[in-house]
C-alpha cells in the first residue's frame, strides 16, 4: 500500500495499529471506538483499500487515497475512514490511538 504525504495527519497511526494487530493475528477481535463530536461508535476492522475521488485520471482534481473500512458493531453499518474524515478520538481495545 502506498502511503501518500497527505495521509500523515494521524491516518498513518491508524494504519500502523491495524498492521500491528494483523501481524499478531488479533485484528478480528480488536474493538475500535470512534468519537465524532458527541457520537461514539464501537466498530471492528473489516479491510483497507485504495480509492479515488471519482474524477477522471487526467484531470488536475484527480486524487488517490487509502480507505479503512470498519463495521459498526451495534448497527452492522460500514464506516469508512480516510485522511479527510478522521474521528476526533480513536481507541483500540481501550488504548487511545488518536
mmCIF file as gemmi writes it, N, C-alpha and C atoms, coordinates in Angstrom:
data_model
loop_
_atom_site.group_PDB
_atom_site.id
_atom_site.type_symbol
_atom_site.label_atom_id
_atom_site.label_alt_id
_atom_site.label_comp_id
_atom_site.label_asym_id
_atom_site.label_entity_id
_atom_site.label_seq_id
_atom_site.pdbx_PDB_ins_code
_atom_site.Cartn_x
_atom_site.Cartn_y
_atom_site.Cartn_z
_atom_site.occupancy
_atom_site.B_iso_or_equiv
_atom_site.pdbx_formal_charge
_atom_site.auth_seq_id
_atom_site.auth_asym_id
_atom_site.pdbx_PDB_model_num
ATOM 1 N N . UNK Axp A 1 ? 0.85 -1.181 0 1 0 ? 1 A 1
ATOM 2 C CA . UNK Axp A 1 ? 0 0 0 1 0 ? 1 A 1
ATOM 3 C C . UNK Axp A 1 ? 0.889 1.236 0 1 0 ? 1 A 1
ATOM 4 N N . UNK Axp A 2 ? 0.607 2.137 -0.89 1 0 ? 2 A 1
ATOM 5 C CA . UNK Axp A 2 ? 1.341 3.398 -0.963 1 0 ? 2 A 1
ATOM 6 C C . UNK Axp A 2 ? 0.742 4.359 0.053 1 0 ? 2 A 1
ATOM 7 N N . UNK Axp A 3 ? 1.591 4.968 0.863 1 0 ? 3 A 1
ATOM 8 C CA . UNK Axp A 3 ? 1.137 5.981 1.815 1 0 ? 3 A 1
ATOM 9 C C . UNK Axp A 3 ? 1.427 7.345 1.196 1 0 ? 3 A 1
ATOM 10 N N . UNK Axp A 4 ? 0.392 8.14 1.054 1 0 ? 4 A 1
ATOM 11 C CA . UNK Axp A 4 ? 0.526 9.467 0.47 1 0 ? 4 A 1
ATOM 12 C C . UNK Axp A 4 ? 0.864 10.482 1.559 1 0 ? 4 A 1
ATOM 13 N N . UNK Axp A 5 ? 1.604 11.517 1.185 1 0 ? 5 A 1
ATOM 14 C CA . UNK Axp A 5 ? 2.04 12.531 2.15 1 0 ? 5 A 1
ATOM 15 C C . UNK Axp A 5 ? 0.851 13.14 2.904 1 0 ? 5 A 1
ATOM 16 N N . UNK Axp A 6 ? -0.249 13.37 2.215 1 0 ? 6 A 1
ATOM 17 C CA . UNK Axp A 6 ? -1.431 13.983 2.834 1 0 ? 6 A 1
ATOM 18 C C . UNK Axp A 6 ? -2.031 13.101 3.935 1 0 ? 6 A 1
ATOM 19 N N . UNK Axp A 7 ? -1.658 11.812 3.971 1 0 ? 7 A 1
ATOM 20 C CA . UNK Axp A 7 ? -2.202 10.891 4.968 1 0 ? 7 A 1
ATOM 21 C C . UNK Axp A 7 ? -1.391 10.879 6.267 1 0 ? 7 A 1
ATOM 22 N N . UNK Axp A 8 ? -0.375 11.685 6.338 1 0 ? 8 A 1
ATOM 23 C CA . UNK Axp A 8 ? 0.462 11.732 7.533 1 0 ? 8 A 1
ATOM 24 C C . UNK Axp A 8 ? -0.115 12.708 8.564 1 0 ? 8 A 1
ATOM 25 N N . UNK Axp A 9 ? -1.42 12.697 8.702 1 0 ? 9 A 1
ATOM 26 C CA . UNK Axp A 9 ? -2.13 13.589 9.62 1 0 ? 9 A 1
ATOM 27 C C . UNK Axp A 9 ? -2.806 12.809 10.75 1 0 ? 9 A 1
ATOM 28 N N . UNK Axp A 10 ? -2.332 11.629 11.043 1 0 ? 10 A 1
ATOM 29 C CA . UNK Axp A 10 ? -2.974 10.762 12.03 1 0 ? 10 A 1
ATOM 30 C C . UNK Axp A 10 ? -3.509 9.503 11.382 1 0 ? 10 A 1
ATOM 31 N N . UNK Axp A 11 ? -3.784 9.565 10.103 1 0 ? 11 A 1
ATOM 32 C CA . UNK Axp A 11 ? -4.3 8.399 9.392 1 0 ? 11 A 1
ATOM 33 C C . UNK Axp A 11 ? -3.28 7.258 9.432 1 0 ? 11 A 1
ATOM 34 N N . UNK Axp A 12 ? -2.005 7.582 9.257 1 0 ? 12 A 1
ATOM 35 C CA . UNK Axp A 12 ? -0.976 6.536 9.27 1 0 ? 12 A 1
ATOM 36 C C . UNK Axp A 12 ? -0.872 5.871 10.637 1 0 ? 12 A 1
ATOM 37 N N . UNK Axp A 13 ? -1.219 6.581 11.681 1 0 ? 13 A 1
ATOM 38 C CA . UNK Axp A 13 ? -1.223 5.99 13.028 1 0 ? 13 A 1
ATOM 39 C C . UNK Axp A 13 ? -2.247 4.865 13.098 1 0 ? 13 A 1
ATOM 40 N N . UNK Axp A 14 ? -3.405 5.067 12.486 1 0 ? 14 A 1
ATOM 41 C CA . UNK Axp A 14 ? -4.434 4.031 12.442 1 0 ? 14 A 1
ATOM 42 C C . UNK Axp A 14 ? -3.94 2.841 11.623 1 0 ? 14 A 1
ATOM 43 N N . UNK Axp A 15 ? -3.333 3.12 10.472 1 0 ? 15 A 1
ATOM 44 C CA . UNK Axp A 15 ? -2.784 2.051 9.641 1 0 ? 15 A 1
ATOM 45 C C . UNK Axp A 15 ? -1.753 1.228 10.399 1 0 ? 15 A 1
ATOM 46 N N . UNK Axp A 16 ? -0.859 1.912 11.109 1 0 ? 16 A 1
ATOM 47 C CA . UNK Axp A 16 ? 0.181 1.216 11.879 1 0 ? 16 A 1
ATOM 48 C C . UNK Axp A 16 ? -0.43 0.308 12.928 1 0 ? 16 A 1
ATOM 49 N N . UNK Axp A 17 ? -1.458 0.784 13.61 1 0 ? 17 A 1
ATOM 50 C CA . UNK Axp A 17 ? -2.127 -0.01 14.645 1 0 ? 17 A 1
ATOM 51 C C . UNK Axp A 17 ? -2.757 -1.259 14.042 1 0 ? 17 A 1
ATOM 52 N N . UNK Axp A 18 ? -3.439 -1.099 12.943 1 0 ? 18 A 1
ATOM 53 C CA . UNK Axp A 18 ? -4.097 -2.238 12.29 1 0 ? 18 A 1
ATOM 54 C C . UNK Axp A 18 ? -3.063 -3.244 11.795 1 0 ? 18 A 1
ATOM 55 N N . UNK Axp A 19 ? -1.993 -2.752 11.197 1 0 ? 19 A 1
ATOM 56 C CA . UNK Axp A 19 ? -0.949 -3.655 10.714 1 0 ? 19 A 1
ATOM 57 C C . UNK Axp A 19 ? -0.327 -4.438 11.866 1 0 ? 19 A 1
ATOM 58 N N . UNK Axp A 20 ? -0.119 -3.781 12.993 1 0 ? 20 A 1
ATOM 59 C CA . UNK Axp A 20 ? 0.433 -4.468 14.163 1 0 ? 20 A 1
ATOM 60 C C . UNK Axp A 20 ? -0.534 -5.541 14.661 1 0 ? 20 A 1
ATOM 61 N N . UNK Axp A 21 ? -1.802 -5.22 14.735 1 0 ? 21 A 1
ATOM 62 C CA . UNK Axp A 21 ? -2.796 -6.204 15.163 1 0 ? 21 A 1
ATOM 63 C C . UNK Axp A 21 ? -2.884 -7.363 14.18 1 0 ? 21 A 1
ATOM 64 N N . UNK Axp A 22 ? -2.82 -7.029 12.881 1 0 ? 22 A 1
ATOM 65 C CA . UNK Axp A 22 ? -2.886 -8.062 11.852 1 0 ? 22 A 1
ATOM 66 C C . UNK Axp A 22 ? -1.688 -9.007 11.965 1 0 ? 22 A 1
ATOM 67 N N . UNK Axp A 23 ? -0.516 -8.426 12.184 1 0 ? 23 A 1
ATOM 68 C CA . UNK Axp A 23 ? 0.689 -9.244 12.343 1 0 ? 23 A 1
ATOM 69 C C . UNK Axp A 23 ? 0.579 -10.184 13.533 1 0 ? 23 A 1
ATOM 70 N N . UNK Axp A 24 ? -0.131 -9.748 14.557 1 0 ? 24 A 1
ATOM 71 C CA . UNK Axp A 24 ? -0.309 -10.57 15.761 1 0 ? 24 A 1
ATOM 72 C C . UNK Axp A 24 ? -1.549 -11.451 15.682 1 0 ? 24 A 1
ATOM 73 N N . UNK Axp A 25 ? -2.246 -11.408 14.528 1 0 ? 25 A 1
ATOM 74 C CA . UNK Axp A 25 ? -3.462 -12.212 14.309 1 0 ? 25 A 1
ATOM 75 C C . UNK Axp A 25 ? -4.573 -11.858 15.304 1 0 ? 25 A 1
ATOM 76 N N . UNK Axp A 26 ? -4.605 -10.595 15.764 1 0 ? 26 A 1
ATOM 77 C CA . UNK Axp A 26 ? -5.605 -10.157 16.734 1 0 ? 26 A 1
ATOM 78 C C . UNK Axp A 26 ? -6.663 -9.254 16.11 1 0 ? 26 A 1
ATOM 79 N N . UNK Axp A 27 ? -6.553 -8.958 14.821 1 0 ? 27 A 1
ATOM 80 C CA . UNK Axp A 27 ? -7.432 -7.949 14.231 1 0 ? 27 A 1
ATOM 81 C C . UNK Axp A 27 ? -8.909 -8.319 14.251 1 0 ? 27 A 1
ATOM 82 N N . UNK Axp A 28 ? -9.254 -9.58 14.283 1 0 ? 28 A 1
ATOM 83 C CA . UNK Axp A 28 ? -10.665 -9.967 14.248 1 0 ? 28 A 1
ATOM 84 C C . UNK Axp A 28 ? -11.367 -9.724 15.582 1 0 ? 28 A 1
ATOM 85 N N . UNK Axp A 29 ? -10.588 -9.602 16.655 1 0 ? 29 A 1
ATOM 86 C CA . UNK Axp A 29 ? -11.199 -9.399 17.967 1 0 ? 29 A 1
ATOM 87 C C . UNK Axp A 29 ? -11.023 -7.978 18.492 1 0 ? 29 A 1
ATOM 88 N N . UNK Axp A 30 ? -10.221 -7.167 17.821 1 0 ? 30 A 1
ATOM 89 C CA . UNK Axp A 30 ? -9.975 -5.807 18.289 1 0 ? 30 A 1
ATOM 90 C C . UNK Axp A 30 ? -11.231 -4.959 18.132 1 0 ? 30 A 1
ATOM 91 N N . UNK Axp A 31 ? -11.519 -4.177 19.151 1 0 ? 31 A 1
ATOM 92 C CA . UNK Axp A 31 ? -12.649 -3.26 19.133 1 0 ? 31 A 1
ATOM 93 C C . UNK Axp A 31 ? -12.102 -1.84 19.002 1 0 ? 31 A 1
ATOM 94 N N . UNK Axp A 32 ? -12.575 -1.128 17.99 1 0 ? 32 A 1
ATOM 95 C CA . UNK Axp A 32 ? -12.186 0.262 17.765 1 0 ? 32 A 1
ATOM 96 C C . UNK Axp A 32 ? -13.358 1.153 18.163 1 0 ? 32 A 1
ATOM 97 N N . UNK Axp A 33 ? -13.09 2.122 19.003 1 0 ? 33 A 1
ATOM 98 C CA . UNK Axp A 33 ? -14.123 3.074 19.436 1 0 ? 33 A 1
ATOM 99 C C . UNK Axp A 33 ? -13.816 4.429 18.806 1 0 ? 33 A 1
ATOM 100 N N . UNK Axp A 34 ? -14.74 4.905 17.977 1 0 ? 34 A 1
ATOM 101 C CA . UNK Axp A 34 ? -14.619 6.188 17.307 1 0 ? 34 A 1
ATOM 102 C C . UNK Axp A 34 ? -15.418 7.229 18.071 1 0 ? 34 A 1
ATOM 103 N N . UNK Axp A 35 ? -14.849 8.412 18.213 1 0 ? 35 A 1
ATOM 104 C CA . UNK Axp A 35 ? -15.554 9.529 18.833 1 0 ? 35 A 1
ATOM 105 C C . UNK Axp A 35 ? -15.619 10.656 17.803 1 0 ? 35 A 1
ATOM 106 N N . UNK Axp A 36 ? -16.836 10.972 17.378 1 0 ? 36 A 1
ATOM 107 C CA . UNK Axp A 36 ? -17.102 12.094 16.489 1 0 ? 36 A 1
ATOM 108 C C . UNK Axp A 36 ? -18.028 13.039 17.235 1 0 ? 36 A 1
ATOM 109 N N . UNK Axp A 37 ? -17.497 14.182 17.658 1 0 ? 37 A 1
ATOM 110 C CA . UNK Axp A 37 ? -18.273 15.149 18.435 1 0 ? 37 A 1
ATOM 111 C C . UNK Axp A 37 ? -18.953 14.442 19.597 1 0 ? 37 A 1
ATOM 112 N N . UNK Axp A 38 ? -20.27 14.313 19.592 1 0 ? 38 A 1
ATOM 113 C CA . UNK Axp A 38 ? -20.967 13.686 20.715 1 0 ? 38 A 1
ATOM 114 C C . UNK Axp A 38 ? -21.372 12.245 20.418 1 0 ? 38 A 1
ATOM 115 N N . UNK Axp A 39 ? -20.954 11.687 19.288 1 0 ? 39 A 1
ATOM 116 C CA . UNK Axp A 39 ? -21.323 10.322 18.932 1 0 ? 39 A 1
ATOM 117 C C . UNK Axp A 39 ? -20.133 9.386 19.125 1 0 ? 39 A 1
ATOM 118 N N . UNK Axp A 40 ? -20.438 8.205 19.641 1 0 ? 40 A 1
ATOM 119 C CA . UNK Axp A 40 ? -19.418 7.184 19.86 1 0 ? 40 A 1
ATOM 120 C C . UNK Axp A 40 ? -19.86 5.913 19.14 1 0 ? 40 A 1
ATOM 121 N N . UNK Axp A 41 ? -18.955 5.327 18.37 1 0 ? 41 A 1
ATOM 122 C CA . UNK Axp A 41 ? -19.24 4.093 17.651 1 0 ? 41 A 1
ATOM 123 C C . UNK Axp A 41 ? -18.222 3.043 18.058 1 0 ? 41 A 1
ATOM 124 N N . UNK Axp A 42 ? -18.692 1.851 18.375 1 0 ? 42 A 1
ATOM 125 C CA . UNK Axp A 42 ? -17.794 0.726 18.592 1 0 ? 42 A 1
ATOM 126 C C . UNK Axp A 42 ? -17.811 -0.098 17.316 1 0 ? 42 A 1
ATOM 127 N N . UNK Axp A 43 ? -16.625 -0.361 16.785 1 0 ? 43 A 1
ATOM 128 C CA . UNK Axp A 43 ? -16.512 -0.997 15.484 1 0 ? 43 A 1
ATOM 129 C C . UNK Axp A 43 ? -15.477 -2.113 15.503 1 0 ? 43 A 1
ATOM 130 N N . UNK Axp A 44 ? -15.484 -2.879 14.429 1 0 ? 44 A 1
ATOM 131 C CA . UNK Axp A 44 ? -14.413 -3.843 14.192 1 0 ? 44 A 1
ATOM 132 C C . UNK Axp A 44 ? -13.866 -3.599 12.796 1 0 ? 44 A 1
ATOM 133 N N . UNK Axp A 45 ? -12.602 -3.877 12.64 1 0 ? 45 A 1
ATOM 134 C CA . UNK Axp A 45 ? -11.912 -3.686 11.37 1 0 ? 45 A 1
ATOM 135 C C . UNK Axp A 45 ? -12.421 -4.692 10.345 1 0 ? 45 A 1
ATOM 136 N N . UNK Axp A 46 ? -12.627 -4.218 9.097 1 0 ? 46 A 1
ATOM 137 C CA . UNK Axp A 46 ? -13.062 -5.087 8.009 1 0 ? 46 A 1
ATOM 138 C C . UNK Axp A 46 ? -11.948 -5.247 6.974 1 0 ? 46 A 1
ATOM 139 N N . UNK Axp A 47 ? -11.514 -4.134 6.365 1 0 ? 47 A 1
ATOM 140 C CA . UNK Axp A 47 ? -10.474 -4.195 5.334 1 0 ? 47 A 1
ATOM 141 C C . UNK Axp A 47 ? -9.938 -2.794 5.069 1 0 ? 47 A 1
ATOM 142 N N . UNK Axp A 48 ? -8.907 -2.715 4.248 1 0 ? 48 A 1
ATOM 143 C CA . UNK Axp A 48 ? -8.428 -1.423 3.767 1 0 ? 48 A 1
ATOM 144 C C . UNK Axp A 48 ? -8.159 -1.541 2.276 1 0 ? 48 A 1
ATOM 145 N N . UNK Axp A 49 ? -8.283 -0.417 1.571 1 0 ? 49 A 1
ATOM 146 C CA . UNK Axp A 49 ? -8.112 -0.426 0.13 1 0 ? 49 A 1
ATOM 147 C C . UNK Axp A 49 ? -7.78 0.967 -0.371 1 0 ? 49 A 1
ATOM 148 N N . UNK Axp A 50 ? -7.289 1.047 -1.61 1 0 ? 50 A 1
ATOM 149 C CA . UNK Axp A 50 ? -7.04 2.33 -2.254 1 0 ? 50 A 1
ATOM 150 C C . UNK Axp A 50 ? -8.302 2.77 -2.981 1 0 ? 50 A 1
ATOM 151 N N . UNK Axp A 51 ? -8.546 4.074 -2.974 1 0 ? 51 A 1
ATOM 152 C CA . UNK Axp A 51 ? -9.722 4.625 -3.629 1 0 ? 51 A 1
ATOM 153 C C . UNK Axp A 51 ? -9.316 5.923 -4.326 1 0 ? 51 A 1
ATOM 154 N N . UNK Axp A 52 ? -10.281 6.556 -4.963 1 0 ? 52 A 1
ATOM 155 C CA . UNK Axp A 52 ? -10.046 7.867 -5.558 1 0 ? 52 A 1
ATOM 156 C C . UNK Axp A 52 ? -11.299 8.712 -5.374 1 0 ? 52 A 1
ATOM 157 N N . UNK Axp A 53 ? -11.198 9.956 -5.794 1 0 ? 53 A 1
ATOM 158 C CA . UNK Axp A 53 ? -12.323 10.874 -5.583 1 0 ? 53 A 1
ATOM 159 C C . UNK Axp A 53 ? -13.31 10.901 -6.744 1 0 ? 53 A 1
ATOM 160 N N . UNK Axp A 54 ? -13.197 9.952 -7.672 1 0 ? 54 A 1
ATOM 161 C CA . UNK Axp A 54 ? -14.173 9.842 -8.752 1 0 ? 54 A 1
ATOM 162 C C . UNK Axp A 54 ? -13.922 10.735 -9.94 1 0 ? 54 A 1
ATOM 163 N N . UNK Axp A 55 ? -12.883 11.549 -9.883 1 0 ? 55 A 1
ATOM 164 C CA . UNK Axp A 55 ? -12.54 12.408 -11.022 1 0 ? 55 A 1
ATOM 165 C C . UNK Axp A 55 ? -11.817 11.577 -12.078 1 0 ? 55 A 1
ATOM 166 N N . UNK Axp A 56 ? -11.764 12.094 -13.283 1 0 ? 56 A 1
ATOM 167 C CA . UNK Axp A 56 ? -11.036 11.436 -14.358 1 0 ? 56 A 1
ATOM 168 C C . UNK Axp A 56 ? -9.541 11.478 -14.058 1 0 ? 56 A 1
ATOM 169 N N . UNK Axp A 57 ? -8.852 10.414 -14.418 1 0 ? 57 A 1
ATOM 170 C CA . UNK Axp A 57 ? -7.431 10.263 -14.123 1 0 ? 57 A 1
ATOM 171 C C . UNK Axp A 57 ? -6.579 11.405 -14.668 1 0 ? 57 A 1
ATOM 172 N N . UNK Axp A 58 ? -6.951 11.964 -15.796 1 0 ? 58 A 1
ATOM 173 C CA . UNK Axp A 58 ? -6.133 13 -16.419 1 0 ? 58 A 1
ATOM 174 C C . UNK Axp A 58 ? -6.516 14.425 -16.015 1 0 ? 58 A 1
ATOM 175 N N . UNK Axp A 59 ? -7.389 14.593 -15.029 1 0 ? 59 A 1
ATOM 176 C CA . UNK Axp A 59 ? -7.756 15.936 -14.57 1 0 ? 59 A 1
ATOM 177 C C . UNK Axp A 59 ? -6.918 16.317 -13.354 1 0 ? 59 A 1
ATOM 178 N N . UNK Axp A 60 ? -6.656 17.607 -13.163 1 0 ? 60 A 1
ATOM 179 C CA . UNK Axp A 60 ? -5.862 18.044 -12.005 1 0 ? 60 A 1
ATOM 180 C C . UNK Axp A 60 ? -6.549 17.756 -10.659 1 0 ? 60 A 1
ATOM 181 N N . UNK Axp A 61 ? -7.862 17.591 -10.662 1 0 ? 61 A 1
ATOM 182 C CA . UNK Axp A 61 ? -8.603 17.343 -9.426 1 0 ? 61 A 1
ATOM 183 C C . UNK Axp A 61 ? -8.533 15.886 -8.978 1 0 ? 61 A 1
ATOM 184 N N . UNK Axp A 62 ? -8.044 15.012 -9.852 1 0 ? 62 A 1
ATOM 185 C CA . UNK Axp A 62 ? -7.974 13.578 -9.521 1 0 ? 62 A 1
ATOM 186 C C . UNK Axp A 62 ? -7.101 13.371 -8.29 1 0 ? 62 A 1
ATOM 187 N N . UNK Axp A 63 ? -7.548 12.493 -7.411 1 0 ? 63 A 1
ATOM 188 C CA . UNK Axp A 63 ? -6.826 12.241 -6.165 1 0 ? 63 A 1
ATOM 189 C C . UNK Axp A 63 ? -6.984 10.778 -5.762 1 0 ? 63 A 1
ATOM 190 N N . UNK Axp A 64 ? -5.896 10.153 -5.38 1 0 ? 64 A 1
ATOM 191 C CA . UNK Axp A 64 ? -5.927 8.801 -4.821 1 0 ? 64 A 1
ATOM 192 C C . UNK Axp A 64 ? -5.676 8.893 -3.328 1 0 ? 64 A 1
ATOM 193 N N . UNK Axp A 65 ? -6.262 7.971 -2.578 1 0 ? 65 A 1
ATOM 194 C CA . UNK Axp A 65 ? -6.047 7.917 -1.138 1 0 ? 65 A 1
ATOM 195 C C . UNK Axp A 65 ? -6.429 6.526 -0.648 1 0 ? 65 A 1
ATOM 196 N N . UNK Axp A 66 ? -6.068 6.235 0.588 1 0 ? 66 A 1
ATOM 197 C CA . UNK Axp A 66 ? -6.371 4.948 1.212 1 0 ? 66 A 1
ATOM 198 C C . UNK Axp A 66 ? -7.62 5.067 2.076 1 0 ? 66 A 1
ATOM 199 N N . UNK Axp A 67 ? -8.334 3.972 2.18 1 0 ? 67 A 1
ATOM 200 C CA . UNK Axp A 67 ? -9.558 3.91 2.975 1 0 ? 67 A 1
ATOM 201 C C . UNK Axp A 67 ? -9.467 2.696 3.893 1 0 ? 67 A 1
ATOM 202 N N . UNK Axp A 68 ? -9.896 2.88 5.133 1 0 ? 68 A 1
ATOM 203 C CA . UNK Axp A 68 ? -10.023 1.763 6.066 1 0 ? 68 A 1
ATOM 204 C C . UNK Axp A 68 ? -11.508 1.594 6.34 1 0 ? 68 A 1
ATOM 205 N N . UNK Axp A 69 ? -11.993 0.373 6.207 1 0 ? 69 A 1
ATOM 206 C CA . UNK Axp A 69 ? -13.411 0.083 6.386 1 0 ? 69 A 1
ATOM 207 C C . UNK Axp A 69 ? -13.62 -0.633 7.724 1 0 ? 69 A 1
ATOM 208 N N . UNK Axp A 70 ? -14.539 -0.094 8.514 1 0 ? 70 A 1
ATOM 209 C CA . UNK Axp A 70 ? -14.914 -0.669 9.799 1 0 ? 70 A 1
ATOM 210 C C . UNK Axp A 70 ? -16.401 -0.991 9.769 1 0 ? 70 A 1
ATOM 211 N N . UNK Axp A 71 ? -16.822 -1.913 10.626 1 0 ? 71 A 1
ATOM 212 C CA . UNK Axp A 71 ? -18.24 -2.237 10.763 1 0 ? 71 A 1
ATOM 213 C C . UNK Axp A 71 ? -18.708 -1.851 12.159 1 0 ? 71 A 1
ATOM 214 N N . UNK Axp A 72 ? -19.776 -1.054 12.217 1 0 ? 72 A 1
ATOM 215 C CA . UNK Axp A 72 ? -20.388 -0.675 13.485 1 0 ? 72 A 1
ATOM 216 C C . UNK Axp A 72 ? -20.956 -1.944 14.12 1 0 ? 72 A 1
ATOM 217 N N . UNK Axp A 73 ? -20.515 -2.26 15.326 1 0 ? 73 A 1
ATOM 218 C CA . UNK Axp A 73 ? -20.923 -3.497 15.991 1 0 ? 73 A 1
ATOM 219 C C . UNK Axp A 73 ? -22.418 -3.515 16.286 1 0 ? 73 A 1
ATOM 220 N N . UNK Axp A 74 ? -22.967 -2.373 16.635 1 0 ? 74 A 1
ATOM 221 C CA . UNK Axp A 74 ? -24.386 -2.293 17.006 1 0 ? 74 A 1
ATOM 222 C C . UNK Axp A 74 ? -25.311 -2.338 15.795 1 0 ? 74 A 1
ATOM 223 N N . UNK Axp A 75 ? -24.993 -1.565 14.75 1 0 ? 75 A 1
ATOM 224 C CA . UNK Axp A 75 ? -25.919 -1.439 13.616 1 0 ? 75 A 1
ATOM 225 C C . UNK Axp A 75 ? -25.493 -2.253 12.39 1 0 ? 75 A 1
ATOM 226 N N . UNK Axp A 76 ? -24.286 -2.763 12.393 1 0 ? 76 A 1
ATOM 227 C CA . UNK Axp A 76 ? -23.709 -3.51 11.266 1 0 ? 76 A 1
ATOM 228 C C . UNK Axp A 76 ? -23.556 -2.648 10.015 1 0 ? 76 A 1
ATOM 229 N N . UNK Axp A 77 ? -23.582 -1.332 10.172 1 0 ? 77 A 1
ATOM 230 C CA . UNK Axp A 77 ? -23.32 -0.417 9.06 1 0 ? 77 A 1
ATOM 231 C C . UNK Axp A 77 ? -21.818 -0.239 8.926 1 0 ? 77 A 1
ATOM 232 N N . UNK Axp A 78 ? -21.393 0.045 7.708 1 0 ? 78 A 1
ATOM 233 C CA . UNK Axp A 78 ? -19.971 0.245 7.466 1 0 ? 78 A 1
ATOM 234 C C . UNK Axp A 78 ? -19.598 1.71 7.618 1 0 ? 78 A 1
ATOM 235 N N . UNK Axp A 79 ? -18.42 1.94 8.166 1 0 ? 79 A 1
ATOM 236 C CA . UNK Axp A 79 ? -17.872 3.282 8.347 1 0 ? 79 A 1
ATOM 237 C C . UNK Axp A 79 ? -16.526 3.289 7.638 1 0 ? 79 A 1
ATOM 238 N N . UNK Axp A 80 ? -16.36 4.188 6.669 1 0 ? 80 A 1
ATOM 239 C CA . UNK Axp A 80 ? -15.071 4.265 6.003 1 0 ? 80 A 1
ATOM 240 C C . UNK Axp A 80 ? -14.307 5.476 6.507 1 0 ? 80 A 1
ATOM 241 N N . UNK Axp A 81 ? -13.029 5.264 6.774 1 0 ? 81 A 1
ATOM 242 C CA . UNK Axp A 81 ? -12.162 6.311 7.304 1 0 ? 81 A 1
ATOM 243 C C . UNK Axp A 81 ? -11.063 6.569 6.281 1 0 ? 81 A 1
ATOM 244 N N . UNK Axp A 82 ? -10.819 7.839 6.021 1 0 ? 82 A 1
ATOM 245 C CA . UNK Axp A 82 ? -9.676 8.222 5.2 1 0 ? 82 A 1
ATOM 246 C C . UNK Axp A 82 ? -9.06 9.466 5.819 1 0 ? 82 A 1
ATOM 247 N N . UNK Axp A 83 ? -8.041 10.018 5.193 1 0 ? 83 A 1
ATOM 248 C CA . UNK Axp A 83 ? -7.344 11.15 5.788 1 0 ? 83 A 1
ATOM 249 C C . UNK Axp A 83 ? -8.218 12.395 5.928 1 0 ? 83 A 1
ATOM 250 N N . UNK Axp A 84 ? -9.341 12.445 5.211 1 0 ? 84 A 1
ATOM 251 C CA . UNK Axp A 84 ? -10.226 13.613 5.249 1 0 ? 84 A 1
ATOM 252 C C . UNK Axp A 84 ? -11.267 13.564 6.359 1 0 ? 84 A 1
ATOM 253 N N . UNK Axp A 85 ? -11.57 12.378 6.869 1 0 ? 85 A 1
ATOM 254 C CA . UNK Axp A 85 ? -12.672 12.278 7.838 1 0 ? 85 A 1
ATOM 255 C C . UNK Axp A 85 ? -12.265 11.537 9.117 1 0 ? 85 A 1
ATOM 256 N N . UNK Axp A 86 ? -11.096 11.86 9.636 1 0 ? 86 A 1
ATOM 257 C CA . UNK Axp A 86 ? -10.629 11.209 10.852 1 0 ? 86 A 1
ATOM 258 C C . UNK Axp A 86 ? -11.549 11.541 12.024 1 0 ? 86 A 1
ATOM 259 N N . UNK Axp A 87 ? -11.742 10.587 12.921 1 0 ? 87 A 1
ATOM 260 C CA . UNK Axp A 87 ? -12.544 10.873 14.108 1 0 ? 87 A 1
ATOM 261 C C . UNK Axp A 87 ? -11.796 11.814 15.048 1 0 ? 87 A 1
ATOM 262 N N . UNK Axp A 88 ? -12.537 12.429 15.947 1 0 ? 88 A 1
ATOM 263 C CA . UNK Axp A 88 ? -11.938 13.316 16.946 1 0 ? 88 A 1
ATOM 264 C C . UNK Axp A 88 ? -10.999 12.515 17.845 1 0 ? 88 A 1
ATOM 265 N N . UNK Axp A 89 ? -11.429 11.317 18.216 1 0 ? 89 A 1
ATOM 266 C CA . UNK Axp A 89 ? -10.624 10.402 19.016 1 0 ? 89 A 1
ATOM 267 C C . UNK Axp A 89 ? -10.857 8.993 18.492 1 0 ? 89 A 1
ATOM 268 N N . UNK Axp A 90 ? -9.85 8.144 18.654 1 0 ? 90 A 1
ATOM 269 C CA . UNK Axp A 90 ? -9.972 6.745 18.258 1 0 ? 90 A 1
ATOM 270 C C . UNK Axp A 90 ? -9.24 5.883 19.274 1 0 ? 90 A 1
ATOM 271 N N . UNK Axp A 91 ? -9.915 4.864 19.756 1 0 ? 91 A 1
ATOM 272 C CA . UNK Axp A 91 ? -9.356 3.926 20.726 1 0 ? 91 A 1
ATOM 273 C C . UNK Axp A 91 ? -9.387 2.522 20.138 1 0 ? 91 A 1
ATOM 274 N N . UNK Axp A 92 ? -8.367 1.742 20.463 1 0 ? 92 A 1
ATOM 275 C CA . UNK Axp A 92 ? -8.342 0.342 20.063 1 0 ? 92 A 1
ATOM 276 C C . UNK Axp A 92 ? -8.123 -0.487 21.318 1 0 ? 92 A 1
ATOM 277 N N . UNK Axp A 93 ? -9.093 -1.337 21.626 1 0 ? 93 A 1
ATOM 278 C CA . UNK Axp A 93 ? -9.05 -2.156 22.835 1 0 ? 93 A 1
ATOM 279 C C . UNK Axp A 93 ? -8.754 -1.313 24.063 1 0 ? 93 A 1
ATOM 280 N N . UNK Axp A 94 ? -9.355 -0.116 24.119 1 0 ? 94 A 1
ATOM 281 C CA . UNK Axp A 94 ? -9.216 0.767 25.27 1 0 ? 94 A 1
ATOM 282 C C . UNK Axp A 94 ? -8.007 1.697 25.231 1 0 ? 94 A 1
ATOM 283 N N . UNK Axp A 95 ? -7.095 1.525 24.299 1 0 ? 95 A 1
ATOM 284 C CA . UNK Axp A 95 ? -5.897 2.369 24.196 1 0 ? 95 A 1
ATOM 285 C C . UNK Axp A 95 ? -6.132 3.456 23.156 1 0 ? 95 A 1
ATOM 286 N N . UNK Axp A 96 ? -5.858 4.703 23.542 1 0 ? 96 A 1
ATOM 287 C CA . UNK Axp A 96 ? -6.074 5.819 22.613 1 0 ? 96 A 1
ATOM 288 C C . UNK Axp A 96 ? -5.026 5.811 21.506 1 0 ? 96 A 1
ATOM 289 N N . UNK Axp A 97 ? -5.507 5.862 20.267 1 0 ? 97 A 1
ATOM 290 C CA . UNK Axp A 97 ? -4.629 5.894 19.101 1 0 ? 97 A 1
ATOM 291 C C . UNK Axp A 97 ? -4.487 7.329 18.603 1 0 ? 97 A 1
ATOM 292 N N . UNK Axp A 98 ? -5.605 8.024 18.452 1 0 ? 98 A 1
ATOM 293 C CA . UNK Axp A 98 ? -5.587 9.445 18.083 1 0 ? 98 A 1
ATOM 294 C C . UNK Axp A 98 ? -6.594 10.187 18.934 1 0 ? 98 A 1
